[in-house]
Amino acid sequence: MNKILATQLSIDFCCTEEMVLSKENIFTEYKAQEGRRIFNESECYLKVASVNGKILASGKKEIITWAEERYKNGSGAWFMDFDNLRELDAKMKEFGCHIGQAHPFYIATEKTIVDTKGYEIKKYVGDEINQFRGDDRFGEAFIFSDLPKDEIGIAAIKDGNILGMAGATSDSNRMWQIGINVMEEAEGLGIGSMLVELLKNEILDLGKIPFYGTAMSHISSQKVALNAGFYPAWAELYCEK
C-alpha cells in the first residue's frame, strides 16, 4: 500500500499505520484526529473502509462494539455486497442512523504526459475559483466550502466556451480530492480524463496524493479515473443520522 495512504487511513480511522497494514480487521472508537480527511463533517456514527481485503472501521462506542462482534471475522473484499449493506442499514436504524454513501476510491502516484488535443487549458487557483460560485455547471468540480477548501481548477476551453472543469479540494494536508464536470455537448471526447490527468500532475507537483471518488455504478466516471492514471485503492462507506 502507498505509505501516504496508509498514514492517512490510520488518522481517519483512529489507529496506527501498522494496524492499517496488518491482515486483521480493525475496529476503533472514533475520535477526530488532527490531519484527518474532512468532508462535510458531522458526527461520526460509523465509517468503514474495505482495503487490502480487510475491514477498517471506526465509530461511536456502542456502534463499533456491535460492528466488531458482527464483522470481526468478515471479509473486507465482500463487505459491501448488498446483503451485508442491507443488514448493516437495518441495524443502523436501531441506533438512529442509516448508511449515507458508499464509494470506491482511486489514487495516483505518478505523473504522466497529457495530450491537450488543441484545447486552451486555463488554471484557476485559490480565490480565482470564486468567479464560478453559483454556477451549476461545476457542482462536482467545486464545493465552495471552508473545509475542505477548493484549491485548484483546470478548464478545457474551445471557441471561448468552457467544455469541462476539474477541481481539487484539500480534504487533508496529505491527500487532495479531484472532481470533474464535462459539458453535455463535449461528452465522449476524452475531456474528463484529460483534465483529471492534468490536475493529478499539478497535485503531485505539490507533494500531495491525488484521489478520486465516485459511485459504485458510475462506470463512465470510473473509466475517467483509470484513463487518467489512477488505480483503485479502497472503498468506503459512512453512516449518518
Secondary structure, DSSP 8 states (H G I E B T S, - for coil): --HHHHHHHHHHTTS-HHHHHSSS-EEEE----TT---SS----SEEEEEETTEEEEEE-HHHHHHHHHHHTT--GGGTTSHHHHHHHHHHHHHTT-EEEEEEEEEE--S------TT-EEEEEEGGGGGGGTT-GGGTTT----SSS-EEEEEEEEETTEEEEEEEEE-SSSSEEEEEEEE-GGGTTSSHHHHHHHHHHHHHHHTT-EEEEE--TT-HHHHHHHHHTT-EEEEEEEEEE-
